[in-house]
Amino acid sequence: MFERALRIEPNNPKIWYHLAQVRLAQKDWKRAIPLAQKSNALAGSDNNLRKTNRKVITEAFEQAARELDRALQDAPNNPELWYQLAEIRLTQAQVLVDAPLENWKRVLLLADKSNRLADKNLQKKNKKLITQALEGALYIAPHNSEFLRHLAELRLEQKQWADAIKLANKSLNHVVANDKKSYELRLNNWVVITQACEAMNNWKCVQNARNRAQSLAQVLAE
């Protein structure tokens, strides 16, 4: 019925919404999400319709996650399933543009779980997810020193030396505590800077960063 109606009124956002609801009721979340997004694209200033579309999109992602959760109950050590769940949660956070920080953290945890079980090819895919999740998290919490350190390490692996140094320095600038965890965080950042400077043949930078790292290592050893 709604598909026939769309042939007559293809720019009617409410018809797209109702069709999304039908697909959701059929547990066809893969089709429900783009239909609700299409409705949003045509909704204009209709904020009530946007809210109802958001509910459809959210529930569709939850359907997808529940399917994977059930599969993981039977195969808890399957890295591909953990990756798929991380990918679903990443897409959810990206589509729901005002997603809270916890959504991005959840992606990091799921991708890390997959990574610990994965082969090298899947690890590469997980690192891409982790990079995207960190970028999303930093959009919300740009001064989070742990996120900055983690992204700096990924940039180092990607041989983006200058970015790695910039992120590690930014992380250092936002570490305020003086407990063991904070010293370890500072140490990890200086190690990143040391390795990036070595790759760039910047020996003055290497010496300075290495001295800082050694000083922190001594403090932690005491």
C-alpha positions in Angstrom: 0.0 0.0 0.0 2.7 2.5 1.0 4.9 1.6 -1.9 2.0 2.3 -4.3 1.4 5.6 -2.5 5.1 6.6 -3.0 4.7 6.2 -6.7 2.0 8.9 -6.5 3.7 11.1 -3.9 7.4 10.3 -3.9 8.3 13.4 -1.8 5.8 12.8 1.0 7.9 12.2 4.1 5.1 10.6 6.1 4.7 7.8 3.6 8.4 7.1 3.8 8.0 7.0 7.6 5.1 4.6 7.5 7.0 2.3 5.1 10.0 2.4 7.5 7.6 1.4 10.3 6.3 -1.5 8.3 9.9 -2.8 7.6 10.7 -2.4 11.3 7.7 -4.5 12.3 8.9 -7.1 9.8 12.3 -7.0 11.6 13.8 -5.8 8.3 16.1 -3.3 10.0 18.4 -3.0 7.0 15.6 -1.5 5.0 13.9 0.4 7.8 16.9 2.7 8.5 17.3 4.2 5.0 13.6 4.6 4.7 13.4 6.6 7.9 16.5 8.6 6.8 14.7 9.4 3.5 11.7 10.6 5.5 14.0 12.8 7.5 15.5 14.3 4.3 12.1 15.3 3.2 10.7 16.3 6.6 11.7 20.0 6.4 10.8 21.8 9.6 8.6 18.9 10.9 10.4 18.2 14.1 7.8 15.8 15.3 8.3 13.6 12.3 12.0 13.7 12.8 11.6 12.5 16.4 9.4 9.6 15.3 11.9 8.7 12.6 14.7 8.8 15.2 12.7 6.2 17.2 12.4 4.0 14.2 16.2 4.3 13.4 17.1 3.7 17.0 14.9 0.6 17.3 16.2 -0.7 14.0 19.8 -0.6 15.2 18.7 -2.3 18.5 17.1 -5.1 16.4 20.4 -5.5 14.6 22.3 -5.6 17.8 20.0 -8.1 19.4 20.5 -10.4 16.4 24.2 -10.3 16.9 23.9 -10.6 20.7 22.0 -13.9 20.2 24.6 -15.2 17.8 27.4 -14.3 20.3 25.7 -16.3 23.0 26.4 -19.4 20.8 29.8 -18.2 19.6 31.3 -15.8 22.2 34.8 -16.2 20.7 33.9 -15.3 17.1 35.8 -12.2 16.3 33.8 -11.5 13.1 30.5 -11.3 15.1 32.1 -8.8 17.6 33.4 -6.8 14.6 29.9 -6.7 13.1 28.4 -5.6 16.4 31.0 -2.8 16.7 30.2 -1.8 13.1 26.5 -1.6 13.8 27.1 0.5 16.9 29.5 2.8 15.0 26.9 3.3 12.2 24.3 4.0 14.9 26.5 6.7 16.5 27.2 8.3 13.1 23.6 8.3 12.0 22.3 9.7 15.3 24.5 12.7 15.0 23.9 13.8 18.6 24.8 10.4 20.0 26.2 10.6 23.6 29.9 9.8 24.4 28.9 6.4 25.8 27.9 5.3 22.3 31.4 5.9 21.0 33.0 4.2 24.0 30.8 1.2 23.4 32.2 0.9 19.8 35.8 1.0 21.2 35.1 -1.8 23.7 33.4 -4.0 21.0 36.1 -3.4 18.4 38.8 -4.1 21.1 37.1 -7.4 22.0 37.1 -8.4 18.3 40.7 -7.3 17.9 41.9 -9.6 20.7 40.4 -12.6 18.9 41.0 -11.6 15.3 43.5 -12.4 12.6 45.6 -9.7 11.0 43.1 -8.9 8.2 40.3 -8.4 10.7 42.5 -6.4 13.0 43.1 -3.9 10.2 39.3 -3.5 9.9 38.9 -3.2 13.6 41.6 -0.5 13.7 39.6 1.5 11.1 36.5 1.2 13.3 38.5 2.3 16.4 39.9 5.3 14.5 36.5 6.4 13.5 35.1 5.9 17.0 38.0 7.9 18.6 37.4 10.7 16.1 33.7 10.7 17.0 34.4 10.6 20.7 36.9 13.5 20.4 34.3 15.6 18.6 32.3 15.4 21.9 35.2 15.3 24.3 38.1 17.1 22.5 40.3 17.3 25.6 40.1 13.7 26.7 43.7 12.8 27.2 43.2 9.0 26.9 41.3 9.2 23.6 44.0 11.6 22.3 46.8 9.2 23.3 45.0 6.2 21.7 44.5 8.1 18.5 48.2 9.2 18.6 49.3 5.5 18.8 47.1 4.7 15.8 48.5 7.5 13.8 52.0 6.3 14.7 51.1 2.8 13.3 49.7 4.5 10.2 53.1 6.3 9.8 51.4 9.7 10.1 54.3 11.0 12.2 53.4 14.6 12.5 49.8 13.9 13.5 51.0 11.3 16.0 53.2 14.0 17.7 50.5 16.6 17.6 48.0 14.3 19.2 50.4 13.0 21.8 51.4 16.6 22.8 47.7 17.6 23.0 47.1 14.6 25.3 50.0 15.7 27.5 48.6 19.2 27.7 45.3 17.8 29.1 46.7 15.4 31.7 46.1 17.1 35.0 46.3 14.4 37.7 49.5 13.1 39.3 48.6 9.6 40.1 50.1 6.4 38.7 47.7 6.2 35.8 48.5 9.8 34.8 52.2 9.1 34.8 51.7 6.0 32.7 49.6 8.1 30.2 52.4 10.7 30.0 55.0 8.0 29.5 53.0 6.4 26.7 52.7 9.8 25.0 56.4 10.5 25.2 57.1 7.0 23.8 54.9 7.9 20.8 56.7 11.2 20.3 60.1 9.5 20.6 59.2 6.9 17.9 57.6 9.5 15.6 60.6 11.8 15.9 63.0 8.9 15.1 61.0 8.1 12.0 61.3 11.8 11.0 65.1 11.8 11.8 64.5 14.7 14.2 67.2 13.8 16.7 66.8 16.8 18.9 63.2 15.9 19.4 64.1 12.2 20.0 66.6 13.1 22.8 64.1 15.4 24.5 61.2 12.9 24.3 63.4 10.0 25.4 64.7 11.9 28.4 61.1 12.7 29.4 60.1 9.1 29.0 63.0 7.8 31.0 62.3 10.3 33.8 58.7 9.1 34.0 59.8 5.4 33.9 62.0 6.1 36.9 59.2 7.7 38.8 56.9 4.7 38.1 59.6 2.2 39.1 60.1 3.8 42.6 
